[in-house]
């Protein structure tokens, strides 16, 4: 079996230090993660993407999502699998909500079917 090498950007992005800096920079606009304010390099953009992803995962964990634990966060393959599952599951929920919204309308707390003429 081929050995899997971890992505160093992901390792940094999930670290407590960078997560704390990232959260602080969102709340306090004087805190910058990089020397430059604009024109981020592709490497910086990739790092910001992973910071946001791991921030999402830590938030899900703190909200009690049973699917996200330290093992999922630390293992990049499990993390990718969860993100793929979440993305597909979220899209299905969004489609269902949109379909339900399109086929019913709420009137005084009662749901009535909408008639569509084609």
FILUMKOL-563553 format. One line per field, with one value per residue: residue number from 1; z, x, y of N, C-alpha, C, O in turn. Coordinates in nm, 4 decimals. Layout:
FILUMKOL-563553
i <- [NUM  ...]
n_zz <- [Z  ...]
n_xx <- [X  ...]
n_yy <- [Y  ...]
ca_zz <- [Z  ...]
ca_xx <- [X  ...]
ca_yy <- [Y  ...]
c_zz <- [Z  ...]
c_xx <- [X  ...]
c_yy <- [Y  ...]
o_zz <- [Z  ...]
o_xx <- [X  ...]
o_yy <- [Y  ...]
end
This chain:
FILUMKOL-563553
i <- [1  2  3  4  5  6  7  8  9  10  11  12  13  14  15  16  17  18  19  20  21  22  23  24  25  26  27  28  29  30  31  32  33  34  35  36  37  38  39  40  41  42  43  44  45  46  47  48  49  50  51  52  53  54  55  56  57  58  59  60  61  62  63  64  65  66  67  68  69  70  71  72  73  74  75  76  77  78  79  80  81  82  83  84  85  86  87  88  89  90  91  92  93  94  95  96  97  98  99  100  101  102  103  104  105  106  107  108  109  110  111  112  113  114  115  116  117  118]
n_zz <- [0.0000  -0.0774  0.0868  0.2576  0.2357  0.4440  0.3853  0.4265  0.4469  0.5319  0.7780  0.9190  0.9033  1.0589  1.3095  1.6512  1.6985  1.4467  1.3934  1.6042  1.5426  1.2948  1.3642  1.5321  1.3502  1.1934  1.3653  1.4754  1.2912  1.2648  1.2878  1.0962  0.8860  0.7038  0.5667  0.3426  0.2355  0.0193  -0.3078  -0.2829  -0.2859  -0.4741  -0.2923  -0.0439  -0.0757  -0.0924  0.1648  0.3183  0.2356  0.3492  0.6171  0.6561  0.6012  0.8080  1.0238  0.9914  1.0401  1.3110  1.4250  1.3647  1.5189  1.7767  1.7920  1.8298  1.6296  1.5549  1.3615  1.3291  1.4760  1.6698  1.5405  1.2746  1.2045  1.2288  1.0541  0.7226  0.5066  0.6125  0.6748  0.4190  0.3159  0.4866  0.4200  0.1521  0.1793  0.3351  0.1618  -0.0515  0.0901  0.1894  -0.0505  -0.1384  0.0662  0.0265  -0.2325  -0.1787  0.0008  -0.1686  -0.3638  -0.2118  -0.1341  -0.3810  -0.4502  -0.2587  -0.0751  0.1968  0.3961  0.6340  0.8284  0.7253  0.4920  0.1512  -0.1537  -0.4516  -0.7697  -1.0807  -1.4083  -1.7116]
n_xx <- [0.0839  0.0489  0.2177  0.0684  0.1179  0.0977  -0.0565  0.1176  0.0021  -0.2556  -0.2025  -0.0969  -0.3202  -0.5171  -0.4135  -0.4115  -0.3035  -0.3135  -0.5853  -0.6869  -0.5731  -0.6948  -0.9695  -0.9602  -0.8768  -1.1026  -1.2807  -1.1507  -1.0484  -0.7968  -0.6049  -0.3862  -0.3267  -0.1252  0.1600  0.1043  -0.1833  -0.3509  -0.3743  -0.3165  -0.1093  -0.1245  -0.0641  -0.1201  -0.3947  -0.4827  -0.4142  -0.5842  -0.8268  -0.8148  -0.7993  -1.0567  -1.2127  -1.1305  -1.2071  -1.4832  -1.5195  -1.4345  -1.6290  -1.8634  -1.8086  -1.8094  -2.0758  -2.1950  -2.2151  -2.2273  -2.0881  -1.8464  -1.5407  -1.2329  -1.0761  -1.1695  -1.1032  -0.8240  -0.7334  -0.6670  -0.7820  -1.0211  -1.1372  -1.1693  -1.3516  -1.5716  -1.6302  -1.7040  -1.9300  -2.0913  -2.1268  -2.2727  -2.4981  -2.5979  -2.6628  -2.8718  -3.0609  -3.1062  -3.2186  -3.4528  -3.5831  -3.6208  -3.7830  -4.0067  -4.0833  -4.1519  -4.3744  -4.5696  -4.7630  -4.7756  -5.0507  -5.2034  -5.0916  -5.1551  -5.0689  -5.1044  -5.1489  -4.9869  -5.1082  -4.9850  -4.9794  -4.8969]
n_yy <- [-0.1171  0.2220  0.4852  0.7558  1.0995  1.3775  1.6967  1.9915  2.2485  2.1981  2.0815  2.3002  2.4718  2.3472  2.3690  2.4825  2.7371  2.8758  2.8586  3.0103  3.2607  3.3049  3.3180  3.5415  3.7361  3.7588  3.8775  4.1000  4.3517  4.4623  4.2723  4.0884  3.8105  3.7777  3.9535  4.1100  4.2963  4.2726  4.1156  3.8322  3.5436  3.2332  3.0281  3.1473  3.1871  2.9220  2.8373  3.0005  2.8941  2.6355  2.7078  2.8122  2.5843  2.4052  2.5618  2.5537  2.2765  2.2526  2.4147  2.2708  2.0445  2.1575  2.2292  1.9926  1.8006  1.4728  1.3403  1.4602  1.4486  1.4520  1.2638  1.2641  1.5245  1.5267  1.3254  1.3347  1.1963  1.0898  1.3327  1.4510  1.2662  1.3092  1.5782  1.5511  1.3823  1.5543  1.7697  1.6508  1.5600  1.8010  1.9316  1.7649  1.8076  2.0819  2.0755  1.9321  2.1079  2.3285  2.2129  2.1467  2.4016  2.5085  2.3567  2.3900  2.6303  2.8552  2.9335  3.1077  2.9337  2.6876  2.4395  2.4448  2.2711  2.3766  2.4567  2.3771  2.4827  2.3503]
ca_zz <- [0.0000  -0.0889  0.2064  0.2356  0.2944  0.4810  0.3264  0.5334  0.4622  0.6130  0.9141  0.9790  0.9097  1.1668  1.4373  1.7430  1.6811  1.3264  1.4075  1.6920  1.4651  1.1917  1.4293  1.5790  1.2338  1.1454  1.4602  1.4931  1.1563  1.2658  1.2880  0.9619  0.8831  0.6136  0.5559  0.2383  0.2578  -0.1055  -0.4037  -0.2194  -0.3737  -0.4752  -0.1693  0.0615  -0.0993  -0.0547  0.3108  0.3672  0.2096  0.4504  0.7462  0.6603  0.6099  0.9431  1.1115  0.9775  1.1073  1.4556  1.4615  1.3630  1.6354  1.8980  1.7918  1.8650  1.5151  1.5915  1.2511  1.3329  1.6002  1.6492  1.4441  1.1408  1.1804  1.2174  0.9412  0.6013  0.4227  0.6761  0.6606  0.2810  0.3019  0.5531  0.3418  0.0338  0.2258  0.3791  0.0422  -0.1214  0.1770  0.1924  -0.1791  -0.1413  0.1548  -0.0402  -0.3420  -0.1185  0.0508  -0.2832  -0.4267  -0.1223  -0.1426  -0.5113  -0.4671  -0.1558  -0.0241  0.3312  0.4103  0.7713  0.8982  0.6557  0.3656  0.0435  -0.2746  -0.5588  -0.8991  -1.1885  -1.5418  -1.8027]
ca_xx <- [0.0000  0.1251  0.2117  0.0050  0.1918  0.0074  -0.0394  0.1611  -0.0925  -0.3670  -0.1522  -0.0940  -0.4543  -0.5963  -0.3461  -0.4789  -0.2487  -0.3659  -0.7298  -0.7102  -0.5426  -0.7967  -1.0913  -0.9351  -0.8700  -1.2387  -1.3502  -1.0744  -0.9988  -0.6580  -0.5160  -0.3655  -0.2583  -0.0110  0.2133  0.0314  -0.3270  -0.4193  -0.2934  -0.2666  -0.0506  -0.2039  -0.0369  -0.1960  -0.5360  -0.5051  -0.4073  -0.7091  -0.9338  -0.8063  -0.8368  -1.2032  -1.2657  -1.1099  -1.2907  -1.6156  -1.5199  -1.4309  -1.7596  -1.9556  -1.7764  -1.8545  -2.2218  -2.2414  -2.2305  -2.1672  -2.0056  -1.7165  -1.4647  -1.0904  -1.0222  -1.2044  -1.0285  -0.6805  -0.7056  -0.7060  -0.8676  -1.1534  -1.1858  -1.2157  -1.4714  -1.6805  -1.6647  -1.7761  -2.0616  -2.1654  -2.1625  -2.3795  -2.6141  -2.6490  -2.7266  -2.9989  -3.1528  -3.1419  -3.3099  -3.5800  -3.6456  -3.6636  -3.8952  -4.1210  -4.1215  -4.2136  -4.5000  -4.6672  -4.7547  -4.8289  -5.1611  -5.2564  -5.0415  -5.1912  -4.9986  -5.1944  -5.0724  -4.9922  -5.1413  -4.8984  -5.0270  -4.7842]
ca_yy <- [0.0000  0.3451  0.5675  0.8849  1.2108  1.4858  1.8280  2.0818  2.3594  2.1490  2.0633  2.4341  2.5300  2.2890  2.3913  2.5744  2.8717  2.9391  2.8717  3.1251  3.3809  3.3195  3.3655  3.6779  3.8255  3.7810  3.9641  4.2236  4.3750  4.5075  4.1553  4.0338  3.6811  3.7888  4.0892  4.1823  4.3106  4.2374  4.0396  3.7107  3.4428  3.1095  2.9543  3.2132  3.1585  2.7822  2.8323  3.0601  2.7968  2.5306  2.7681  2.8197  2.4479  2.3521  2.6422  2.4934  2.1465  2.2754  2.4682  2.1571  1.9613  2.2258  2.2308  1.8590  1.7111  1.3445  1.2918  1.5285  1.4390  1.4793  1.1678  1.3134  1.6478  1.4978  1.2358  1.4069  1.1128  1.0922  1.4698  1.4652  1.1832  1.3800  1.6973  1.5038  1.3390  1.6718  1.8462  1.5795  1.5586  1.9384  1.9570  1.6922  1.8791  2.2070  2.0421  1.8940  2.2298  2.4084  2.1433  2.1631  2.5426  2.5297  2.2830  2.4274  2.7661  2.8597  3.0276  3.1029  2.8165  2.5645  2.4204  2.4074  2.2405  2.4734  2.3967  2.4253  2.4537  2.3372]
c_zz <- [0.0000  0.0373  0.1719  0.3078  0.3211  0.4127  0.4375  0.5527  0.5511  0.7577  0.9873  1.0008  1.0229  1.3048  1.5204  1.7211  1.5614  1.3295  1.4966  1.6181  1.3598  1.2515  1.4777  1.4619  1.1752  1.2353  1.4768  1.3624  1.1509  1.2624  1.1465  0.9721  0.8014  0.6131  0.4527  0.2681  0.1371  -0.1930  -0.3394  -0.3235  -0.3757  -0.3478  -0.0519  0.0465  -0.0602  0.0978  0.3721  0.3474  0.3167  0.5891  0.7609  0.6729  0.7503  1.0468  1.1102  1.0547  1.2590  1.5049  1.4657  1.4851  1.7625  1.9072  1.8169  1.7472  1.5451  1.4838  1.2540  1.4717  1.5680  1.5447  1.3010  1.1069  1.1558  1.0968  0.8124  0.5111  0.4807  0.6622  0.5207  0.2581  0.3676  0.4710  0.2158  0.0715  0.2628  0.2591  -0.0324  -0.0399  0.1826  0.0618  -0.1893  -0.0528  0.0900  -0.1540  -0.2877  -0.0680  -0.0631  -0.3505  -0.3416  -0.1289  -0.2735  -0.5236  -0.3610  -0.1233  0.1091  0.3397  0.5486  0.8438  0.8335  0.5258  0.2618  -0.0796  -0.3795  -0.6895  -1.0047  -1.3211  -1.6366  -1.9454]
c_xx <- [0.0886  0.1069  0.1566  0.0830  0.0963  0.0441  0.0006  0.0685  -0.2095  -0.3246  -0.1470  -0.2339  -0.5379  -0.5327  -0.4205  -0.4328  -0.3124  -0.5173  -0.7646  -0.6828  -0.6495  -0.9264  -1.0755  -0.9341  -1.0081  -1.3123  -1.2820  -1.0028  -0.8557  -0.5581  -0.5086  -0.2896  -0.1296  0.0386  0.1357  -0.1180  -0.4089  -0.3243  -0.2295  -0.2115  -0.1412  -0.1838  -0.1157  -0.3458  -0.5709  -0.5054  -0.5351  -0.8273  -0.9331  -0.8377  -0.9882  -1.2654  -1.2502  -1.1874  -1.4335  -1.6231  -1.5183  -1.5643  -1.8637  -1.9340  -1.8297  -2.0070  -2.2814  -2.2670  -2.1537  -2.0746  -1.8650  -1.6559  -1.3180  -1.0293  -1.0492  -1.1216  -0.8804  -0.6440  -0.7578  -0.7987  -1.0097  -1.2178  -1.2424  -1.3445  -1.5912  -1.7247  -1.7422  -1.9178  -2.1474  -2.2144  -2.2789  -2.5083  -2.6786  -2.7202  -2.8621  -3.1026  -3.1996  -3.2404  -3.4485  -3.6549  -3.6983  -3.7849  -4.0213  -4.1729  -4.1957  -4.3509  -4.6042  -4.6533  -4.8264  -4.9362  -5.2216  -5.2157  -5.0769  -5.1115  -5.0982  -5.1104  -5.0923  -5.0208  -5.0516  -4.9593  -4.9099  -4.8295]
c_yy <- [0.1237  0.4297  0.7061  0.9933  1.3260  1.6162  1.9262  2.2024  2.3188  2.1299  2.1972  2.4886  2.4720  2.3098  2.4961  2.7184  2.9424  2.9511  2.9911  3.2564  3.4086  3.3746  3.5091  3.7757  3.8526  3.8799  4.1000  4.2516  4.4272  4.3927  4.1003  3.9020  3.6867  3.9340  4.1708  4.1836  4.2647  4.1573  3.9166  3.6137  3.3199  3.0262  3.0140  3.1844  3.0145  2.7675  2.8893  2.9649  2.6884  2.5838  2.7709  2.6813  2.3919  2.4325  2.5874  2.3615  2.1615  2.3306  2.3561  2.0679  2.0260  2.2346  2.0925  1.7671  1.5820  1.2885  1.3515  1.5120  1.4635  1.3866  1.2143  1.4371  1.6190  1.4112  1.3002  1.3261  1.1081  1.2301  1.4913  1.3859  1.2521  1.5004  1.6605  1.4613  1.4590  1.7528  1.7808  1.5812  1.6966  1.9716  1.8877  1.7611  2.0088  2.1824  2.0089  2.0176  2.3154  2.3451  2.1596  2.3066  2.5707  2.4645  2.3149  2.5745  2.7702  2.9681  3.0080  2.9743  2.6845  2.5564  2.3712  2.3743  2.3495  2.4008  2.4598  2.3839  2.4543  2.3574]
o_zz <- [0.0690  0.0882  0.0706  0.4271  0.2320  0.3857  0.5335  0.6642  0.6346  0.8496  1.1032  1.1061  1.0780  1.4061  1.4661  1.7246  1.5734  1.2730  1.4688  1.6295  1.3391  1.1962  1.4654  1.4739  1.1139  1.1883  1.4905  1.3273  1.0424  1.2369  1.0847  1.0556  0.8260  0.6544  0.4753  0.3191  0.1522  -0.1571  -0.3409  -0.4351  -0.2877  -0.3012  0.0297  0.1455  -0.0020  0.1531  0.4674  0.4320  0.3696  0.6707  0.8662  0.7481  0.8063  1.1482  1.2150  1.1260  1.3288  1.6149  1.5597  1.5469  1.8468  2.0168  1.8242  1.7626  1.5587  1.5107  1.1888  1.5716  1.4537  1.4693  1.2154  0.9939  1.0698  1.0435  0.7956  0.4456  0.4068  0.6405  0.5061  0.1894  0.3107  0.4541  0.1773  0.0049  0.2254  0.2558  -0.0720  -0.0954  0.1806  0.0633  -0.2428  -0.0912  0.0967  -0.1713  -0.3433  -0.0906  -0.0547  -0.3897  -0.3945  -0.1292  -0.2756  -0.5997  -0.3730  -0.1411  0.1316  0.2956  0.5769  0.9128  0.8809  0.4586  0.2809  -0.1069  -0.3933  -0.7162  -1.0159  -1.3443  -1.6404  -2.0376]
o_xx <- [0.1904  -0.0043  0.1934  0.1111  0.0223  0.1612  -0.0746  0.0574  -0.2558  -0.4012  -0.1873  -0.2628  -0.6226  -0.5917  -0.4841  -0.5138  -0.3596  -0.5723  -0.8596  -0.7598  -0.6891  -0.9863  -1.1681  -0.9857  -1.0297  -1.3959  -1.3488  -0.9072  -0.7982  -0.4396  -0.6106  -0.2007  -0.0363  -0.0330  0.1057  -0.1731  -0.5236  -0.2089  -0.1077  -0.2625  -0.2259  -0.2772  -0.1714  -0.4149  -0.6763  -0.5872  -0.5885  -0.9164  -1.0384  -0.8965  -1.0415  -1.3612  -1.3453  -1.2295  -1.4970  -1.7202  -1.5918  -1.6081  -1.9428  -2.0299  -1.8886  -2.0619  -2.4033  -2.3341  -2.0313  -1.9929  -1.7744  -1.7128  -1.2825  -0.9407  -0.9612  -1.0753  -0.8189  -0.5338  -0.8784  -0.8857  -1.1074  -1.3384  -1.3525  -1.4354  -1.7003  -1.8446  -1.8356  -2.0143  -2.2646  -2.3288  -2.3734  -2.6163  -2.8011  -2.8267  -2.9570  -3.2190  -3.3177  -3.3353  -3.5495  -3.7752  -3.8088  -3.8784  -4.1298  -4.2939  -4.2914  -4.4351  -4.7182  -4.5476  -4.9242  -4.9147  -5.2830  -5.2975  -5.0339  -5.0904  -5.1667  -5.0113  -5.2008  -4.9635  -5.0440  -4.9873  -4.8325  -4.7483]
o_yy <- [0.1288  0.4442  0.7655  0.9812  1.3678  1.6427  1.9430  2.2535  2.3965  2.1587  2.2069  2.5454  2.5424  2.2722  2.5864  2.8110  3.0555  3.0457  3.0644  3.3518  3.5233  3.4668  3.5894  3.8869  3.9571  3.9570  4.2024  4.1825  4.4357  4.4141  4.0697  3.8853  3.6103  4.0252  4.2880  4.0860  4.2226  4.1342  3.8990  3.6045  3.3044  2.9611  2.9405  3.1602  2.9892  2.6940  2.8327  2.9565  2.6529  2.5128  2.7360  2.6634  2.3372  2.3768  2.5760  2.3365  2.0916  2.2970  2.3478  2.0217  1.9582  2.2461  2.0771  1.6651  1.5826  1.2005  1.2997  1.5560  1.4923  1.4270  1.2048  1.4525  1.6819  1.4235  1.3178  1.3835  1.1208  1.2415  1.5445  1.4326  1.2536  1.5226  1.7309  1.4988  1.4648  1.7984  1.8491  1.6016  1.7077  2.0333  1.9449  1.7723  2.0428  2.2589  2.0519  2.0312  2.3690  2.4150  2.1836  2.3292  2.6481  2.5122  2.2700  2.6350  2.6989  3.0810  2.9051  2.9135  2.5793  2.6574  2.2707  2.4421  2.4061  2.2951  2.5821  2.2662  2.5499  2.3501]
end
